[in-house]
Amino acid sequence: MKNLVLLTTLAFSLMLLSGCEEESNLAPTIDFELVGAEVTGPMANSSIELDVENQSQTVEFEWNPASNDGGFLITYNFLMDLPGGDFSDPAFSIPSENNGLAESISISHALLDQALADVGIEPEETAQLIWAVETTSLSKVQLTAPVEITLKRFIEIIPSNLFVSGEATEVGDDVSNGIQMVSLRDGSGLNLNIFEIYTTLEANSTFKLFTRQEEGARSFGGNGGSLVEGGEGIITPSETGQYRITVDLNDFTFEFLKIDRWSIVGNVIENAWGGDEPLDYQGGSVWSRTIPLIDESGDEDARFIFRANEDWGIVIKPIADSENNAVILESFANEIGVSIEDVIVDQVTTVTITLDLSAPTPSFSVE
């Protein structure tokens, strides 16, 4: 009987301790009211003509501050979308000044023009857009009512897009099938007027660059590395193969780099970082191959990067924290201050690795 009482008491005590431990692990619920921001300008139906001669001039977007009754931190995000959009996938978004703490943001004419180009608005065209402010405090988010404004794009001096077309290319000389080039941008997303594409070129043939995939578009040709608007077709190198074509419209020049192969290098292949496992060109600026990955070095940190021509000066890596596995040339990332990382391998097994260097956003996949 005495033992029974002791066991009962012990069991009851354990139940109490368990209950206390479970309750102590429960996160406290924070209940507060968030009153969102209210836009103050530019107001509805404002019309803004972007000035190509003063691209650094800014448009000031302002709003009254939000508030909450808990004294919690509040941040703001500027959003712009096409009419009818709900800002869930905005055409343009950027935190307000002071890392999202300010109740305003100054956006340059150049960046606004780039945002319009990205959603297909042609040069000199006038477009209706809506803008709003997203207010965030802890887990609570509020959106202001959308404000409709009118923006007019720059006169086209330097095009926002370039397409490659001609008998030397993978798509032939039908301009409507032109290969879009990748537009290089700085850390804020502003077009640097530099374009590139990795593609096959037939030897001693010609191609041109077009601003649109349609007859009558502005075209560029040239020779000797110099571009001329409306010029003769650009003559390709004397060897058929894959090339990187780089076009710089700041000084109207172009250059070719022969790509003998793209490979993966890392501690998941034979000879680890001294090895080189090539990918096969698939066409359309895509390299891919099914490769058995191995634990070559015994490191827990299994990883690899992409390298061209066994040259450490031509390395491509993923952009850190990218949602779409976007990749960038390492040297360019260092130049514009973008954080990059190696491709992390979760499981050492046979995988299909794909490096897609097509426009608009080069990326990779591991399946």
Secondary structure per residue as TSV (DSSP state, phi and psi in degrees):
chain	resnum	aa	ss	phi	psi
A	1	M	-	360.0	-42.8
A	2	K	H	-62.3	-41.6
A	3	N	H	-64.3	-37.2
A	4	L	H	-62.7	-43.2
A	5	V	H	-62.1	-42.9
A	6	L	H	-62.5	-42.5
A	7	L	H	-64.7	-40.8
A	8	T	H	-63.6	-44.5
A	9	T	H	-61.9	-42.1
A	10	L	H	-64.2	-42.6
A	11	A	H	-63.3	-42.1
A	12	F	H	-64.3	-40.0
A	13	S	H	-63.9	-41.6
A	14	L	H	-63.1	-38.7
A	15	M	H	-62.0	-42.0
A	16	L	H	-64.1	-43.5
A	17	L	H	-63.7	-42.6
A	18	S	H	-61.2	-43.1
A	19	G	H	-63.8	-41.0
A	20	C	H	-65.7	-40.9
A	21	E	H	-65.5	-42.1
A	22	E	H	-63.7	-41.4
A	23	E	H	-67.6	-35.7
A	24	S	H	-71.1	-20.9
A	25	N	T	-85.4	-8.3
A	26	L	S	-74.8	126.8
A	27	A	-	-72.1	137.0
A	28	P	-	-65.5	141.5
A	29	T	-	-88.8	125.7
A	30	I	-	-100.1	118.8
A	31	D	-	-113.7	119.4
A	32	F	-	-151.8	164.5
A	33	E	-	-105.5	129.4
A	34	L	E	-107.5	121.6
A	35	V	E	-102.7	114.6
A	36	G	-	-68.0	171.0
A	37	A	-	-72.9	168.6
A	38	E	E	-136.5	121.4
A	39	V	E	-67.4	145.3
A	40	T	E	-123.2	-9.8
A	41	G	E	166.0	151.2
A	42	P	S	-65.8	143.9
A	43	M	-	-86.9	177.3
A	44	A	T	-55.4	141.2
A	45	N	T	71.5	11.5
A	46	S	E	-66.6	145.2
A	47	S	E	-121.3	128.3
A	48	I	E	-128.5	123.6
A	49	E	E	-101.5	118.5
A	50	L	-	-75.4	135.7
A	51	D	-	-104.7	110.2
A	52	V	G	-67.1	-24.2
A	53	E	G	-81.2	-16.0
A	54	N	G	-133.2	64.2
A	55	Q	T	-67.5	-22.3
A	56	S	T	-82.7	-10.4
A	57	Q	-	-58.2	146.9
A	58	T	E	-118.9	157.2
A	59	V	E	-109.5	129.1
A	60	E	E	-94.9	118.9
A	61	F	E	-105.0	127.0
A	62	E	E	-132.7	157.8
A	63	W	E	-156.4	155.6
A	64	N	E	-73.0	148.6
A	65	P	-	-68.4	150.7
A	66	A	-	-82.0	171.6
A	67	S	E	-151.4	160.1
A	68	N	E	-145.2	158.8
A	69	D	T	-91.4	11.5
A	70	G	T	-109.7	-3.7
A	71	G	-	71.5	23.4
A	72	F	-	-86.1	157.4
A	73	L	-	-60.8	140.1
A	74	I	-	-124.0	132.2
A	75	T	E	-126.2	159.4
A	76	Y	E	-127.2	147.1
A	77	N	E	-131.5	125.2
A	78	F	E	-82.0	132.3
A	79	L	E	-126.9	143.0
A	80	M	E	-135.3	139.4
A	81	D	E	-147.8	167.8
A	82	L	-	-75.9	152.8
A	83	P	T	-53.7	136.2
A	84	G	T	91.7	-13.5
A	85	G	-	-74.2	156.6
A	86	D	-	-111.0	12.2
A	87	F	S	68.1	7.3
A	88	S	S	-70.1	-28.9
A	89	D	S	-136.2	73.4
A	90	P	-	-66.2	154.7
A	91	A	S	-68.4	-27.7
A	92	F	E	-156.4	136.8
A	93	S	E	-148.1	147.2
A	94	I	E	-161.0	138.7
A	95	P	E	-62.5	151.8
A	96	S	-	-68.2	175.8
A	97	E	H	-66.0	165.2
A	98	N	H	58.8	45.6
A	99	N	H	57.7	37.3
A	100	G	H	90.8	2.7
A	101	L	T	-92.2	-22.5
A	102	A	S	-77.2	154.6
A	103	E	S	-95.6	33.5
A	104	S	E	-166.3	165.2
A	105	I	E	-151.6	137.1
A	106	S	E	-103.5	119.3
A	107	I	E	-115.7	128.2
A	108	S	E	-68.6	154.7
A	109	H	H	-59.3	-36.1
A	110	A	H	-62.4	-43.7
A	111	L	H	-71.8	-36.6
A	112	L	H	-65.8	-40.0
A	113	D	H	-63.7	-38.7
A	114	Q	H	-63.5	-40.7
A	115	A	H	-62.1	-39.6
A	116	L	H	-66.7	-41.2
A	117	A	H	-61.6	-36.9
A	118	D	H	-66.2	-23.7
A	119	V	T	-103.1	15.0
A	120	G	T	90.5	12.2
A	121	I	-	-78.7	126.4
A	122	E	-	-78.2	157.7
A	123	P	T	-54.8	140.1
A	124	E	T	69.5	-0.4
A	125	E	-	-82.8	144.1
A	126	T	E	-96.8	135.9
A	127	A	E	-134.5	144.0
A	128	Q	E	-88.6	133.5
A	129	L	E	-136.7	165.9
A	130	I	E	-122.0	146.7
A	131	W	E	-132.1	156.4
A	132	A	E	-156.1	171.0
A	133	V	E	-121.2	128.5
A	134	E	E	-97.3	120.5
A	135	T	E	-102.4	130.6
A	136	T	E	-127.5	133.5
A	137	S	E	-144.2	115.4
A	138	L	T	51.5	-123.6
A	139	S	T	-92.5	-1.0
A	140	K	E	-93.6	137.4
A	141	V	E	-132.9	134.6
A	142	Q	E	-132.0	146.6
A	143	L	E	-119.4	134.1
A	144	T	-	-70.3	162.8
A	145	A	-	-64.3	139.9
A	146	P	-	-66.2	142.8
A	147	V	E	-116.0	126.1
A	148	E	E	-91.0	129.8
A	149	I	E	-133.1	165.7
A	150	T	E	-115.2	131.2
A	151	L	E	-125.4	140.0
A	152	K	E	-114.8	128.1
A	153	R	-	-71.2	164.7
A	154	F	-	-60.5	155.6
A	155	I	-	-64.6	135.7
A	156	E	-	-75.4	110.6
A	157	I	S	-103.7	-52.9
A	158	I	S	-113.9	123.6
A	159	P	-	-66.9	153.8
A	160	S	S	-85.5	-20.9
A	161	N	-	-135.6	152.2
A	162	L	-	-135.9	144.1
A	163	F	E	-129.1	140.5
A	164	V	E	-99.3	128.7
A	165	S	E	-150.7	145.0
A	166	G	S	153.2	170.2
A	167	E	T	-63.6	-20.0
A	168	A	T	-80.4	-11.3
A	169	T	S	-96.4	172.1
A	170	E	T	-67.3	-21.2
A	171	V	T	-108.5	1.3
A	172	G	T	77.1	-163.0
A	173	D	T	-102.5	19.0
A	174	D	-	-83.7	109.4
A	175	V	G	-59.6	-31.2
A	176	S	G	-65.6	-16.5
A	177	N	G	-103.4	12.0
A	178	G	-	-51.9	144.6
A	179	I	E	-83.0	120.1
A	180	Q	E	-70.9	134.8
A	181	M	-	-88.2	153.5
A	182	V	E	-79.6	127.4
A	183	S	E	-89.3	119.0
A	184	L	E	-80.0	137.7
A	185	R	E	-131.4	159.3
A	186	D	-	-82.9	-175.9
A	187	G	T	-62.2	-21.7
A	188	S	T	-92.5	-2.9
A	189	G	S	95.1	6.7
A	190	L	-	-81.8	132.9
A	191	N	E	-61.0	129.3
A	192	L	E	-91.7	2.7
A	193	N	E	65.2	25.7
A	194	I	E	-121.2	133.2
A	195	F	E	-128.4	150.7
A	196	E	E	-150.8	156.4
A	197	I	E	-153.7	144.9
A	198	Y	E	-105.6	119.4
A	199	T	E	-158.9	169.0
A	200	T	E	-83.8	137.5
A	201	L	E	-126.0	134.6
A	202	E	-	-79.9	140.0
A	203	A	T	-63.6	143.5
A	204	N	T	51.6	38.6
A	205	S	-	-120.8	-170.3
A	206	T	E	-134.4	157.0
A	207	F	E	-151.5	168.1
A	208	K	E	-131.8	168.0
A	209	L	E	-109.2	135.3
A	210	F	E	-125.5	148.8
A	211	T	S	-82.4	-18.1
A	212	R	S	-145.6	162.5
A	213	Q	S	-89.3	59.5
A	214	E	S	-159.3	150.4
A	215	E	T	-60.5	142.1
A	216	G	T	93.1	-6.6
A	217	A	-	-68.5	155.2
A	218	R	-	-58.4	141.1
A	219	S	E	-130.8	157.8
A	220	F	E	-133.7	134.7
A	221	G	E	-129.4	-155.1
A	222	G	E	139.8	-176.5
A	223	N	E	-157.4	165.6
A	224	G	T	63.7	22.0
A	225	G	T	87.6	-1.1
A	226	S	E	-110.0	135.1
A	227	L	E	-92.2	145.3
A	228	V	E	-133.5	126.9
A	229	E	E	-65.0	128.4
A	230	G	T	74.5	9.6
A	231	G	-	-74.1	175.9
A	232	E	-	-66.4	160.4
A	233	G	-	-57.4	145.4
A	234	I	E	-76.2	127.7
A	235	I	E	-84.6	131.7
A	236	T	-	-81.2	165.0
A	237	P	-	-60.9	170.6
A	238	S	S	-83.2	2.9
A	239	E	S	-128.3	126.8
A	240	T	-	-69.1	139.3
A	241	G	E	166.7	-168.7
A	242	Q	E	-90.3	137.6
A	243	Y	E	-135.6	152.3
A	244	R	E	-95.2	122.1
A	245	I	E	-100.0	123.4
A	246	T	E	-116.4	129.2
A	247	V	E	-122.2	126.4
A	248	D	E	-115.3	107.7
A	249	L	T	-85.6	2.3
A	250	N	T	-73.8	-34.2
A	251	D	T	-127.2	10.8
A	252	F	T	52.8	58.9
A	253	T	E	-127.1	163.4
A	254	F	E	-144.6	159.7
A	255	E	E	-153.4	157.5
A	256	F	E	-113.0	144.6
A	257	L	E	-129.3	120.0
A	258	K	E	-71.3	128.4
A	259	I	-	-106.9	101.3
A	260	D	-	-69.6	-36.3
A	261	R	-	-172.4	150.6
A	262	W	E	-101.5	138.7
A	263	S	E	-134.7	166.5
A	264	I	E	-103.8	144.8
A	265	V	E	-133.6	132.9
A	266	G	E	170.6	-176.8
A	267	N	T	-84.1	20.7
A	268	V	T	-116.1	11.6
A	269	I	S	-130.3	168.0
A	270	E	T	-61.0	135.9
A	271	N	T	70.0	8.7
A	272	A	G	49.7	-128.2
A	273	W	G	-72.6	-7.7
A	274	G	G	-95.8	0.5
A	275	G	-	-94.1	-173.4
A	276	D	-	-165.9	109.9
A	277	E	E	-109.7	103.8
A	278	P	E	-72.2	150.5
A	279	L	-	-100.8	159.3
A	280	D	E	-102.3	137.8
A	281	Y	E	-74.9	129.9
A	282	Q	E	-103.7	-7.0
A	283	G	E	92.5	162.9
A	284	G	T	64.1	28.4
A	285	S	T	69.6	25.0
A	286	V	E	-119.9	131.5
A	287	W	E	-115.4	139.8
A	288	S	E	-157.6	154.9
A	289	R	E	-170.2	147.5
A	290	T	E	-89.0	122.9
A	291	I	E	-131.8	132.2
A	292	P	E	-79.4	111.4
A	293	L	-	-80.2	145.7
A	294	I	-	-130.2	163.2
A	295	D	-	-93.7	78.4
A	296	E	S	-69.1	-40.6
A	297	S	S	-105.7	-6.8
A	298	G	-	78.5	7.8
A	299	D	-	-73.8	143.3
A	300	E	S	-73.1	-24.7
A	301	D	S	-89.7	79.6
A	302	A	-	-78.9	128.3
A	303	R	E	-163.2	166.1
A	304	F	E	-156.4	169.7
A	305	I	E	-135.2	173.8
A	306	F	E	-105.1	137.2
A	307	R	E	-138.9	139.7
A	308	A	E	-102.8	141.0
A	309	N	T	56.4	25.5
A	310	E	T	54.2	33.4
A	311	D	-	-113.9	117.5
A	312	W	T	-68.7	-8.3
A	313	G	T	-85.7	-7.9
A	314	I	S	-124.0	76.9
A	315	V	E	-116.5	135.3
A	316	I	E	-114.9	136.1
A	317	K	E	-135.1	158.6
A	318	P	E	-67.7	146.2
A	319	I	B	-74.1	130.0
A	320	A	T	-57.1	134.5
A	321	D	T	62.1	23.1
A	322	S	-	-73.0	134.7
A	323	E	T	-78.3	-21.0
A	324	N	T	-116.4	25.0
A	325	N	-	56.5	35.6
A	326	A	B	-65.4	144.6
A	327	V	E	-123.2	162.6
A	328	I	E	-152.9	150.0
A	329	L	E	-63.9	129.8
A	330	E	H	-57.3	-44.4
A	331	S	H	-63.4	-38.1
A	332	F	H	-70.3	-40.4
A	333	A	H	-59.2	-42.3
A	334	N	H	-65.3	-33.9
A	335	E	H	-68.5	-38.4
A	336	I	H	-101.1	2.0
A	337	G	T	77.8	33.5
A	338	V	-	-98.0	132.3
A	339	S	-	-76.2	135.5
A	340	I	B	-129.0	168.6
A	341	E	-	-152.5	167.4
A	342	D	-	-78.1	164.3
A	343	V	E	-78.8	118.5
A	344	I	E	-86.9	131.4
A	345	V	-	-101.8	117.2
A	346	D	S	-77.1	-33.1
A	347	Q	S	-142.3	127.3
A	348	V	-	-80.5	103.1
A	349	T	S	-157.1	-175.9
A	350	T	E	-79.6	126.8
A	351	V	E	-135.4	159.0
A	352	T	E	-101.8	117.8
A	353	I	E	-105.5	129.2
A	354	T	E	-126.7	130.4
A	355	L	E	-113.8	109.5
A	356	D	E	-106.5	106.1
A	357	L	-	-102.0	22.6
A	358	S	-	-81.6	163.2
A	359	A	S	-78.7	156.1
A	360	P	S	-88.3	-21.0
A	361	T	-	-129.6	105.8
A	362	P	-	-57.8	143.6
A	363	S	E	-152.7	177.0
A	364	F	E	-137.5	163.8
A	365	S	E	-147.1	151.8
A	366	V	E	-131.2	116.9
A	367	E	-	-124.3	360.0
